[in-house]
Amino acid sequence: MCESAGESEKTTPGLGAPGLSLQKRRSFLVALLGVGSVLVGGLLSVPLIRFALFPLLRRTTELEMSPVGTLNEFSRLKEPMMRTIQIEQVDGWRKAISEKAIYITKDAQGQLRVLTSVCPHLGCTVPWNKERNEFICPCHGAIYASDGTRISGPSLRGMDTLETSVRDGQLFVRFQYFRQLVADKEVIG
Ligand code: FES
């Protein structure tokens, strides 16, 4: 009885070696599967992360050309004409449509010129004064000629011109914002 018990004790280490090796193989496979899953998961998540961060990485505001009217409407302009255009602004996931006032006028050579109504001093809306034949800003008194050229007042430059294009007889304009309180026109959005 004692001998058979002794034999049984001797065989235990002999049986344990293959068991341990199997366990190691299993651990290795589990680790391999884990690493593989992390790698595949990482690769698959790249497009998702880019998709989620897109609104943050994209430029805040991107404005398309807005229609102003036909060229015929402005062919006999004698003084600046105010128009309201619709602009679509994209801010992250948010899309907003707003209205902006612009002036269609002519330069010294009689060419059409489109001005933003935003005063380059501190951003007030500049109205056209028919009696005075000038733009006069109600906030701090800046005065501009009919083509937007600065005449007097605290503004360091004239009214800002907007980029235009003509397609099929239609005038289009790109509304933009410009830095205030500086002498040179600088787009900020
Ligand atoms: Fe127009 Fe100051 S905002 S003069």
Residues whose N, C-alpha, C, O or C-beta is under 5 A from the ligand:
A	BS01	FES	C119 H121 L122 G123 C124 C137 C139 H140 G141 A142
